[in-house]
Amino acid sequence: MRAVLDANVLFPTILREILIDLAGAGLFVPLWSPRILAEWRGAAARLGGDQGAVAGAEIALLRDRFPAAEMPDDGNRAIDLHFPDPADRHVVEAALAGAATLVVTANLRDFPQTLMAGLGLRAIHPDAFLLDLFRSDPGAVRAAVLTTRDKAAAMGGNMTLAAMLKRSRLPRLAKALKG
């Protein structure tokens, strides 16, 4: 399965770490575009300090790890469609260029079901996406989540698994991991 990861799931770090670990484990093929990565870097830079530079380094590592993941976002297949936020058209263009079936995004309202279905795409919230992956490979998802929690703890972000998932807006995944 091929899935475009929108900027809002690449930044914040915890969600990105979980998703990228699962992509590395082969549960899905991650895709993005230069503009998606630029949006991530811009969001980090707005936090101030060296956050933009840190994001730049993380982006370079991601590009190195998944060299085939970057798709062009300047196509014309969605140009005449009316998106709630026309600035999100580039995400759909990247999905179409990469033959993706999914767009993983926290902004579902910007990707209406009927519009997406007409393109052969589906927008899915990261919580639902991770829950689907959990159903197909619970061990891999559990391992990715625990690895992410351990990385966060090593960097001074010591929190419970439940607190980390709640903070990352992944309540259904948290419930599944509890059971």
C-alpha positions in Angstrom: 0.0 0.0 0.0 1.3 3.4 -1.0 0.4 6.4 1.2 1.2 10.1 1.0 2.1 11.5 4.5 0.8 15.1 4.8 3.0 17.6 6.5 0.7 17.5 9.6 1.7 13.9 10.2 5.4 14.3 9.5 5.5 17.1 12.1 5.0 16.3 15.1 8.0 14.1 15.8 6.3 11.3 17.7 3.8 10.5 15.0 6.4 10.7 12.3 8.7 8.3 14.2 5.9 5.7 14.5 4.9 6.1 10.9 8.5 5.9 9.5 9.3 2.9 11.6 6.3 1.1 10.2 7.3 2.1 6.7 10.8 0.8 7.4 9.2 -2.5 8.5 7.5 -2.7 5.1 3.9 -2.2 6.3 3.4 0.6 3.7 5.3 2.7 1.2 5.6 6.3 2.3 5.3 9.2 -0.2 5.6 12.9 0.1 6.6 15.9 -2.1 9.1 18.7 -1.8 6.3 21.1 -0.9 5.0 18.7 1.9 8.6 18.6 3.3 8.9 22.4 3.0 5.6 22.8 5.0 7.0 20.6 7.7 10.2 22.6 7.8 8.3 25.9 7.9 6.1 24.7 10.8 9.2 23.7 12.7 10.9 27.0 12.0 7.9 29.0 13.3 8.6 27.4 16.7 11.8 29.5 16.8 15.3 28.6 17.9 17.0 26.0 15.7 13.8 24.0 15.0 14.0 24.8 11.3 17.5 23.6 11.1 16.7 20.4 13.1 13.8 19.8 10.7 16.1 20.3 7.8 18.4 17.6 9.1 15.5 15.2 9.8 14.2 15.8 6.3 17.7 15.0 4.8 17.8 11.8 6.8 14.3 10.9 5.6 15.2 11.5 2.0 18.3 9.4 2.4 16.3 6.5 4.0 13.5 6.6 1.5 15.0 8.0 -1.8 12.1 6.9 -3.9 9.4 8.5 -1.7 9.5 12.0 -3.1 6.9 12.6 -5.7 6.3 15.7 -7.9 3.3 17.7 -6.8 2.9 20.0 -9.8 0.5 17.9 -11.9 -2.8 18.9 -13.5 -5.0 16.0 -12.7 -6.7 17.8 -9.7 -6.4 21.4 -11.0 -10.1 21.8 -11.9 -11.4 20.3 -8.6 -12.7 22.4 -5.8 -10.9 21.6 -2.6 -12.0 23.3 0.6 -8.5 24.6 0.9 -7.0 24.9 -2.6 -3.5 25.0 -1.1 -3.9 21.3 -0.3 -4.2 20.3 -4.0 -0.5 19.6 -4.1 -0.9 16.7 -1.6 -3.4 15.1 -4.0 -1.1 15.7 -7.0 1.7 13.9 -5.1 -0.6 11.0 -4.3 -1.6 10.7 -8.0 2.0 11.0 -9.2 3.0 8.2 -6.7 0.1 5.9 -7.5 -0.9 6.1 -3.8 -4.3 5.0 -2.6 -4.2 6.9 0.7 -3.5 10.4 2.0 -2.7 10.2 5.7 -3.7 13.6 7.2 -5.0 15.1 10.3 -7.1 17.5 8.2 -9.8 15.3 6.8 -12.1 18.2 6.1 -9.7 19.5 3.5 -10.0 16.2 1.5 -13.7 15.4 1.0 -14.6 11.7 0.5 -16.5 12.2 -2.7 -13.8 14.3 -4.3 -11.1 11.9 -3.2 -13.0 8.8 -4.3 -13.4 10.2 -7.8 -9.6 10.2 -8.0 -9.3 6.7 -6.6 -7.9 8.1 -3.3 -9.0 8.0 0.3 -8.0 10.5 3.0 -7.4 8.8 6.4 -6.7 10.1 9.9 -3.4 8.8 11.3 -5.2 7.2 14.2 -7.4 5.2 11.8 -4.4 4.4 9.6 -2.3 3.1 12.5 -5.3 1.1 13.8 -5.6 -0.5 10.4 -1.9 -1.4 10.4 -2.2 -2.7 14.0 -5.0 -5.1 12.8 -2.7 -6.4 10.1 0.5 -6.6 12.1 0.0 -5.9 15.9 3.6 -6.9 16.7 5.2 -4.4 14.3 2.9 -1.5 15.4 3.5 -2.3 19.1 7.3 -2.4 18.5 7.2 0.9 16.6 5.2 2.6 19.3 7.5 1.3 22.1 10.6 2.3 20.2 9.3 5.8 19.8 8.4 6.0 23.4 11.9 4.9 24.4 13.5 7.4 22.0 11.4 10.2 23.5 12.3 9.1 27.0 16.0 9.1 26.1 15.7 12.7 24.9 14.0 13.8 28.1 10.4 13.3 27.1 9.7 10.6 29.6 5.9 9.9 29.6 3.7 6.9 29.7 2.7 5.2 26.5 -0.9 6.3 27.1 0.1 9.9 27.6 2.3 9.9 24.5 -0.4 8.5 22.3 -3.0 10.9 23.7 -0.7 13.8 23.1 -0.2 12.5 19.5 -4.0 12.3 19.0 -4.0 8.6 18.7 -6.7 7.5 21.1 -8.0 4.5 19.2 -4.5 3.1 18.8 -3.9 3.6 22.5 -7.0 1.6 23.3 -6.0 -1.2 20.9 -2.5 -1.4 22.4 -4.1 -1.6 25.9 -6.2 -4.6 25.0 
